[in-house]
Structures are given as structure tokens and as C-alpha cells.
């Protein structure tokens, strides 16, 4: 199967290893990965701050970038996927663009969603010995409805034991620009999240959104906790 890869800003500039391993995983699953070079920022930071009109040029550029073919679009970031999925709503006052946005949105999948639901793969042959906590990001479970897919893949990782924590699905406090505008509240939220994680003494913290992992991982690091923070694709490519 041919697929388009949507790398996202964080995947391009902060966590290039996540982008690289996503491509490797897709190729391992016999996908031919295409990288539309015109892709850029999906506009999420500005959109989250309410700058809808000023974000429209970025949205239209993204739509044009992924109109080069009709193949599925895969990204390792639920938050960016959720933003693109809302393009038709943001562009509803321009019917032609809204229709084009809908066609792109319909082809867009978060990585675990694509692997489990589109490829029908539940075990990618990964091996990682230890105990892990999975953080379900708000973008995945609340905006995309992707709740079971990451767990299906993680439960099939040989040697990995997933541990439940209190308030597992509570927000970590990142929320894009929320963590900047409401830093004190955000700080308390991530502190509470890390307290719950620390309580079960895991070896790994695993998530499917880079932004949440940066937020929680930063708090773990400041507390000096010996917990390795891993994007889910890091786990799925472990051997």
C-alpha cells in the first residue's frame, strides 16, 4: 500500500527519531511511504489560540500539499491529525475549500489507528522488557476517538507489562498554548499526572503524542525520576 507521511512540526524539528521510526515501521508493514514536500505546519498553535482567519493560508497550503494523490495520509501525532480533521469546519464559509479539506481529512489517520484499523495488524513483532504506563492523550481519545488501538499494539509487545494508574485519562496539562497562557494550572496538572505515574514505579512512560510526552517528560526529568519516556513508535520498533 502507498501512503503519504505527514511528519508534523515536532516530528521534523524536535523528535526526528519518531519521524524516522514511523517511516521504518510503515515500510516494515510493506507500505511504500511518500513524503509530499510542500507540507508544512497544520496551523494547530494558531488555531488553538483562536486565530482561525489568519490560519487559513496554512490550512489551504496543507490541503494542496496532500492533494497530489489519493493515498492514505499517516501521522504519528493525534493532535495534528485532529487539527486537520477540523479543516472542513474552519473553512465552511468557503464551500469549495471545505469540500477539498474534507477529502483530505477523510484520508488522514493517526499512526496506531492506521496500523490496527486500516492494515489490520495488531502485533508488529516488537519486544521490550519492563513495566510501562501508557498516557492516552486528549487529542487521541477525545478528538479522534482513538482509545483501543494503541493498547492493542502495546499489549502485543513481548515482555512489556502495562500498568494502570489513577486518573489515567486525565489531561497532562499541556493543551498546546494552554500550557503557556495558564502555566500555573498546567504545572499543577502535570505534577499530579507524574505523581500517579510515580506511584506504580514504571520503567517506561509511553504515549502517542510528542507534545504530551515533552510536557510529562519534562516534569519527570525535573524530579529526577528514572523513567524512560518513549513515543509508542519507539516501543513498536524495539527488538
N, C-alpha and C positions, 0 to 999 in steps of 0.2 A: 504494500500500500504506500502511495505517495502522500506525504504530509508536509504542511508548512510549519515552520518553527517560529513562534513568537517569543523572543528572548526576554523582553521587558527591560526596563532601565536598570533595575537592581541586578538582574542576571548579566547584563552587559558590563556594568561598571563596578559592582561590589562583590558579587558572587559568581565570577566567571566559571568556577568549577561546577556549579549547579547547572549552568547552561551546557557545559561540555558533557557532563554525565547524562543530562537529559537526551542529548543527541545520541550518545553511545547506547543508552537504554532503548531508544526507539529503533536504532539500527540493529541492535541485538534481537529485537522483536520483528525483524525483517521489514522495517519501514524505510523508504527512501526519503531522506529529510531534505527539504527545500528551504532556503533562507531568503525570503523576499527582502532585498537590500534597502528598499525605500521605507521600511518600517521604522518607527521612532517611538517616542513616548505616547502612551494611550491617553494622557491628559489627566490621569487619576488625581494627582495632588491638587490641581486647579479645580477639578470637578468636585472633589470632596469639600473644597472651600467655597463652593457656590458660584464659581466663575464659569458658568455654562457658555455664555456667548463667546467669551474670549478663548474658550477651549475648542470651539467648533473647527477652526483651521486644522488643529492637531487631529481631531476626530476624522475629518474628511481625508487628511493625508494617510491615516491608518487604513481607512476603508479602501482607498485607491491602491495602497501597497499590497493588500491581500485579495484584490480583485484580479490578480494576474492569472489565477487558475481557480478551479472549483474544489480543490482538495481540502481535507480537514485541516484546521489550524490547532496546534497544540502548544500549551504554555505551562511552565512549572509554577505558576503564580495564580492562585484563586482570586486575589484582589484585582489584578489587572484584567483577568477574564471577566469578572463581574462588572468592571467599568465598561468594557467593550459591549457586553450584553445589554447595557442601558443606552447605547448609542441611538437606537431607534426612538426611544422616548425623548432623549435630548434634542433630536433632530425632527421631531414630529411636525414642526411648523414649516418644514421643507420636505414635502412628501416624497420627492424623487430621492433625496439623500436618505430619508428614513427607510425607504424600501431597499436601497443599496446596503445600508447599515444592517438591516435585518438579515439579509443574505449572508453577510459576513458573520454576524452573531450566531446564526444557526449552525455555522461550520466550526465554531470555536469550542474547544474542550480544555479543561484543566487536565494535567498530565494523568493523574490516577483515574479520573473519570474516563479518559480516553482508553487507557490500558485495559481497565476492567470491563467497561460497557461497550466500547467500540471494537476492541481487539479480542475481547472475551478471555483475557489472560488474568489468572489470579495468583500464579506462582511464577516468579521470574528467575528462580534458582539462586536467590540471594542467601548469604549466610552471615550472621552477626551474633556472636555470643555475648549475652549480657541481658540486663534488665533496662527496659525503656519506658518512658512516659510519652504518649502522643498528645500534642496540643492541637485540637481541632480549631482552626482559625474561623473567625466570624464570617469572612468572605466565603469560605467553602460551605459551611453548614447553613448559614442564614441567607446568603445571597444566591448561591448556586445549588443548594440542596445536595451537596456532595458530603455525605456523612459516612457511609459504609465503605466506600471504595478504598480509601487509604488504609482502613483497618483490615480489610480483606487481604490486601497485599502484605501488610506488616505481619499479620497472623500466619502468613505462609513463609516468613523468613526463618530459616533454620537456625535454632539457637537463641532466638530473641524472645524474651518474655515481656509482654506488655503489662504495665501496672496501672491500675485505676487510681485517680486522685480525687480529692474533694473538689466540687465545683469545676469539673473537667471542662465544661463547655463555656465557662465564663470568659469574657473578653480579657486579653492580656494587658489592655490599656494603650495599645499602640494607636489604632484607628487613624492612621495617616497623619494629617495635620492636627488631629485632636491631641496627640502627644506633645505638640509644640504649644498650641493655644491653651490647653488645660494641663500643663505639665505636672502640677501638684497632684491632681486627681489621677492622671496617668501613672505617676510614680507610685501612688498607693495601690493602684490596681495591679501593677506588675510585681510589686513587693508581695502582695497577697498570693498571686499566682505562684511565685517562686517558693513561698512558704509551703504551699500544698505539694509542690514538686519535691522539695527537700524532705518532706515528711516520709516519703516512701524510699528515699535513698537510691535513685536510679543511676545507672551508668550513662544513660543517654537521654537527652530531650530531643524528640523528633517532631517535625512539623512540615507542612506542605506550602507554607508561605514564608519567603525570605524575610519580609518585613517584621512579622511576629517573632521570628527566631532572632533577629537582630535585637529586638526590644527585650525579650526574655533572656537571651544570651548575655546581653549587657549587664543585666541585674545579677545573673548567676556569676559572671566574672567579677563584678564589684564585691560580691560576697565571698569570693574565693572558693566557690564550691567546685569539687572535682567531677563535674558533669559535662560530658561532651555533647555539644549542640550539633544536630545533624538535620539537614534537609532530607525529606523522605527519599529523594533520588540518590543521596549518598548511601542510604541504607540498602536500597534496591540494587545498587551496583557493587555492594560489598560481597567479597568472595572469600 
